[in-house]
Amino acid sequence: MKILLNFQITRSLVGILAFGLPMLVPSVAWGDIPAPPIRIGKWVTDSRPEQKHELLLLGLVRSKNVETPPFIHWLGRQERRWRGRLRVVAVSVLEDDADEAAKRLKSLNPTIPVGLDSLAKISDRAGLTARGWLATAPNLGSPSVFLVGKDGAIKWYGGFTDGDVPIDAFVEGKWEKSAASRKFWQAKRSRELALRDWRQNPARQQIDAVDKLISQQKWAEALDETRSLERLPRTDWLDPKKFAPALRLSIYEHKRDVAGFYHEARRIASLHEQDAPLLNLVAWKIVDPHSHIPNRDWALAATLARQATKLAPTVAGFRDTLAWALYGQKVTRDAVKSERIALRYCEDEDELQKCQAALSLFTKFPR
């Protein structure tokens, strides 16, 4: 399975291979992040948020996420607990189908106002609310929590599953002096400094140069730049010796250079045999039904995927990649077994649906 890989080449590979690359967090001082507006395209519930409360608890959700039902119920408990003191709203963002999202959310019987994000145009997926709030905290996934104070500034944000939300100190007016507040803003400052260092890093400039050459389909020049990138020293955020080969692999794929692709794939396999994400990336590029590789080396893909699952046995995506490789080898029984194991480890509804679709294909059309 593709793990965080949506081709634009360099952007996607940074997400996979940068190992701690700082997220793009804006420069902030103590409590000075202004809260963006909440734009609702359609209300799922009949209830509406009470405007009189000065404190806001905003939850951003995706209807397919397996954490959404408990999160919606948690928001309801907070609304009942702090009734009269706290306004609670949930907004569904980044949905593929607004009508289906509304049905799923309504089936949860929420006791708080729940709305769908407002889209600037019908073809958009990221709506106005998502663009405003997730630009403030782009490292957040879903579900996520924002606490907004009386001054209209965001006081805290975080993932629902990341740990305890400091809601007691926030509502009771003790947030500014709390240890949680100091820790929160110190972390933001650290990320700001890390981002500044990343922008000044030679690797960033080299990656931008490669990206430009790729967009112009200047394949030879792009490959030369990856070799220059590979010679740069490792940083806290990026290991060029891992990133550059993966980048070259994508270049070979998109220029339809099969010999170059498999040469680089075997080189990665021999040099990075303990790197599960990198091994899975190579294997998935071989087995992906949408790959541009005309000649599939199913045996190589299976070998790489087996090693990835050995190193990280509870990652559903790695198990799914192995299942596709086995299916390509016409070992359907083993492919079905691997896909069923993958289903045990799926972390969200999207991943679950992809694994279920693959399992259905393998069982209905055995090879």
C-alpha positions in Angstrom: 0.0 0.0 0.0 1.1 3.5 -0.7 2.2 5.2 2.5 1.8 9.0 2.3 2.8 8.9 -1.4 0.9 11.2 -3.7 3.2 12.0 -6.6 4.5 15.1 -6.7 7.8 13.3 -6.3 9.8 15.3 -3.9 6.9 16.5 -1.7 5.7 13.0 -1.1 9.1 11.5 -0.4 9.9 14.1 2.2 6.8 13.0 4.0 8.0 9.4 4.0 11.8 9.7 4.4 12.6 12.9 6.2 12.3 11.4 9.6 11.2 14.2 11.8 11.2 17.0 9.2 9.7 20.0 10.9 6.2 20.9 9.9 5.4 24.3 8.5 4.3 26.0 11.7 3.9 29.8 11.5 5.9 32.1 13.8 4.0 32.6 17.0 4.5 34.3 20.3 2.6 33.6 23.6 -1.0 33.1 22.7 -1.1 35.4 19.6 -2.4 33.0 17.0 -5.7 34.6 15.8 -8.5 32.1 15.3 -9.6 31.9 11.6 -13.4 32.0 10.9 -15.5 28.9 10.9 -17.2 28.5 7.5 -20.1 26.1 7.4 -21.5 24.9 4.0 -24.3 22.8 5.6 -25.3 21.9 9.1 -25.7 18.2 9.7 -27.5 18.7 13.0 -30.6 20.9 13.9 -28.7 22.5 16.8 -26.5 25.6 16.2 -23.7 26.9 18.4 -24.6 29.5 21.0 -22.8 32.7 20.2 -22.9 34.1 23.7 -20.1 31.9 25.1 -16.7 33.5 24.9 -14.7 30.2 25.0 -14.7 27.9 22.0 -13.9 24.2 21.7 -13.6 23.3 18.0 -13.3 19.8 16.7 -12.2 19.0 13.1 -13.2 15.5 12.0 -13.4 13.3 8.9 -16.5 11.1 8.9 -14.6 8.0 7.7 -12.0 8.1 10.5 -12.4 5.3 13.0 -11.8 7.8 15.8 -14.7 10.0 14.8 -17.5 8.3 16.7 -15.7 8.4 20.1 -14.5 11.9 19.4 -18.1 13.2 18.6 -19.3 11.6 21.9 -16.4 13.1 23.8 -17.3 16.6 22.4 -20.8 16.0 23.6 -19.6 15.2 27.1 -17.6 18.4 27.2 -20.6 20.4 26.1 -22.7 18.9 28.9 -20.0 19.3 31.5 -19.2 22.9 30.7 -22.7 24.0 29.6 -23.1 27.8 29.9 -19.3 28.3 29.9 -18.1 26.8 26.7 -19.2 26.7 23.0 -18.6 23.3 21.3 -18.7 22.9 17.6 -17.5 20.1 15.2 -16.7 20.6 11.5 -16.3 17.8 9.0 -13.4 18.6 6.7 -11.5 17.0 3.7 -14.5 14.9 2.7 -14.8 13.2 -0.7 -18.6 13.1 -0.7 -20.5 15.7 1.4 -23.8 13.8 1.3 -22.3 10.6 2.4 -20.3 12.4 5.1 -23.5 14.0 6.4 -25.2 10.6 6.6 -22.4 9.0 8.5 -22.2 11.9 11.0 -25.9 12.1 11.5 -26.0 8.4 12.3 -23.8 9.1 15.3 -26.7 11.1 16.9 -24.4 14.0 17.9 -25.6 16.2 20.8 -23.5 19.2 19.6 -23.7 21.3 16.5 -21.9 19.5 13.6 -21.4 21.1 10.2 -19.8 20.4 6.9 -17.0 22.6 5.7 -17.8 25.3 3.2 -16.2 24.9 -0.2 -15.0 27.8 -2.3 -16.0 25.8 -5.4 -17.7 22.4 -6.0 -14.5 20.7 -7.1 -12.6 21.6 -3.9 -11.8 19.0 -1.3 -10.1 21.3 1.2 -12.8 23.8 2.3 -12.5 27.2 3.8 -12.5 26.1 7.4 -9.8 23.4 6.8 -7.6 25.8 4.9 -7.8 28.4 7.7 -7.4 26.2 10.7 -5.1 23.5 9.4 -2.8 26.3 8.0 -2.3 27.2 11.7 -1.5 23.6 12.6 -0.6 21.7 9.4 0.9 18.8 11.4 -2.5 17.9 12.8 -4.5 15.0 11.5 -8.1 14.2 12.3 -9.7 14.3 14.7 -8.1 17.5 16.1 -9.0 19.9 18.8 -8.7 23.7 19.0 -9.3 25.8 22.2 -10.0 29.5 21.5 -9.9 32.0 24.4 -12.0 35.1 25.1 -9.5 37.3 23.1 -10.2 35.2 19.9 -6.7 33.6 20.0 -6.0 29.9 19.8 -4.7 28.9 23.1 -4.0 25.2 22.4 -4.4 22.7 19.6 -3.6 19.0 19.3 -4.8 15.6 18.1 -7.6 13.9 20.0 -5.5 10.8 20.4 -2.2 12.6 21.3 -3.0 12.8 25.0 -5.1 14.7 27.5 -6.7 18.0 26.2 -6.0 20.6 28.9 -9.7 21.7 28.9 -10.1 22.1 32.7 -7.3 24.7 33.0 -8.6 26.4 29.9 -12.3 26.8 31.0 -11.4 27.6 34.6 -9.1 30.5 33.5 -5.9 28.9 34.7 -4.4 28.1 31.3 -2.0 31.0 30.9 -0.2 30.1 34.1 -0.3 26.3 33.7 2.6 24.0 33.0 0.8 22.6 30.0 0.6 26.1 28.5 4.4 26.7 29.0 5.2 23.3 27.4 2.8 24.0 24.5 4.4 27.3 23.5 7.9 26.1 24.1 7.2 23.3 21.6 5.9 25.8 19.1 9.0 27.9 19.5 11.2 24.9 18.9 9.4 24.0 15.7 9.7 27.6 14.5 13.5 27.5 15.0 13.7 24.1 13.3 11.7 25.4 10.3 14.0 28.4 10.0 17.0 26.0 10.0 15.4 23.8 7.4 14.7 26.7 5.0 18.4 27.6 5.2 19.6 24.0 4.7 21.4 23.2 1.5 19.4 20.0 1.1 16.2 22.1 0.9 17.7 24.1 -2.0 18.9 21.0 -3.7 15.4 19.3 -3.4 13.8 22.5 -4.9 16.2 22.3 -7.8 15.4 18.6 -8.5 11.7 19.4 -8.2 12.0 22.1 -10.9 13.9 19.9 -13.3 11.3 17.1 -12.8 8.5 19.4 -13.6 10.3 20.3 -16.8 10.9 16.6 -17.6 14.7 17.2 -17.7 15.4 13.7 -16.5 19.2 13.6 -17.0 19.7 16.9 -15.2 17.4 15.8 -12.4 19.3 12.6 -11.9 22.6 14.5 -11.7 21.1 16.8 -9.0 20.1 13.7 -6.9 23.7 12.6 -6.9 24.7 16.0 -5.7 22.0 15.8 -3.0 23.3 12.3 -2.0 26.7 13.8 -1.1 25.2 16.3 1.4 25.6 15.5 5.1 22.7 14.0 7.1 20.7 16.4 9.3 18.1 15.8 12.1 15.4 15.9 9.4 16.8 14.3 6.3 19.2 11.5 5.4 20.2 12.3 1.8 21.7 8.8 1.3 18.1 7.4 1.7 16.2 10.3 0.2 18.2 10.7 -3.0 17.9 7.0 -4.2 14.1 7.0 -3.6 13.9 10.2 -5.6 15.9 8.6 -8.4 13.6 5.6 -8.4 10.6 7.9 -9.0 12.4 9.7 -11.8 13.2 6.4 -13.5 9.6 5.3 -13.1 8.1 8.4 -14.7 10.6 8.5 -17.6 9.7 4.8 -18.2 13.3 3.6 -17.8 12.8 0.0 -16.7 16.5 -0.9 -16.5 17.3 2.2 -14.5 14.4 1.6 -12.2 15.3 -2.0 -11.3 19.0 -1.1 -11.0 18.1 1.5 -8.4 15.6 -0.7 -6.7 18.2 -3.5 -6.2 20.7 -0.9 -5.0 18.3 0.4 -2.4 17.5 -3.2 -1.3 21.1 -4.0 -0.7 22.1 -0.7 1.0 19.0 -0.2 3.1 17.8 -3.6 4.1 16.9 -2.4 7.6 14.7 0.5 6.4 11.1 -0.7 6.3 9.4 2.4 4.9 12.0 2.6 2.1 11.8 -1.1 1.3 8.0 -0.8 1.2 8.1 2.2 -1.1 10.2 0.3 -3.6 8.0 -2.8 -3.4 4.8 -0.7 -3.8 6.1 1.0 -6.9 6.5 -2.4 -8.5 3.1 -3.8 -7.5 0.9 -0.6 -7.6 -1.7 -1.2 -10.3 -1.3 2.5 -11.3 2.5 2.3 -11.6 4.2 3.3 -14.8 6.5 0.2 -14.7 5.5 -2.1 -17.6 7.6 -5.1 -16.4 6.7 -6.1 -12.9 9.3 -8.1 -10.9 6.9 -9.7 -8.5 9.5 -11.8 -6.8 11.7 -8.8 -6.0 8.6 -6.9 -4.7 7.7 -9.9 -2.5 11.2 -10.1 -1.1 11.3 -6.4 -0.2 7.7 -6.4 1.3 8.5 -9.5 3.4 11.6 -7.7 4.8 9.5 -4.6 5.5 6.8 -6.6 7.4 9.5 -8.4 9.3 10.9 -5.1 10.5 7.4 -3.5 11.1 4.9 -6.4 11.4 2.0 -4.2 12.6 1.9 -1.7 9.7 -1.2 -2.5 7.6 0.2 -0.8 4.5 3.3 -3.1 4.5 1.1 -6.2 4.8 -1.0 -4.9 1.9 2.0 -4.4 -0.3 3.1 -8.0 0.4 -0.4 -9.2 -0.5 -0.3 -7.5 -3.9 3.2 -8.9 -4.6 2.0 -12.5 -3.8 -1.1 -11.9 -5.9 1.2 -10.9 -8.8 3.1 -14.1 -8.2 -0.2 -16.0 -8.5 0.0 -17.3 -4.9 -3.5 -16.2 -4.2 -3.9 -18.2 -1.0 -0.9 -16.4 0.6 -2.1 -13.1 -0.7 -5.5 -13.5 0.9 -3.8 -14.5 4.2 -1.5 -11.4 4.1 -4.4 -9.1 3.3 -6.5 -10.5 6.2 -3.6 -9.7 8.5 -3.4 -6.2 7.1 -7.1 -5.7 8.0 -6.2 -6.3 11.7 -3.9 -3.3 11.7 -5.8 -0.7 9.7 -5.8 2.6 11.5 -8.6 4.5 9.7 -11.6 3.9 7.5 -9.8 4.8 4.2 -7.1 2.2 4.9 -9.7 -0.3 5.9 -11.7 0.2 2.7 -8.6 -0.2 0.5 -7.6 -3.5 2.3 -11.2 -4.8 2.0 -11.3 -3.9 -1.7 -8.0 -5.7 -2.3 -9.2 -8.8 -0.3 -12.4 -8.8 -2.4 -10.4 -8.7 -5.6 -8.1 -11.5 -4.5 -11.0 -13.8 -3.4 -13.3 -13.1 -6.4 -10.6 -13.3 -9.1 -7.9 -15.8 -7.8 -4.8 -16.2 -10.0 
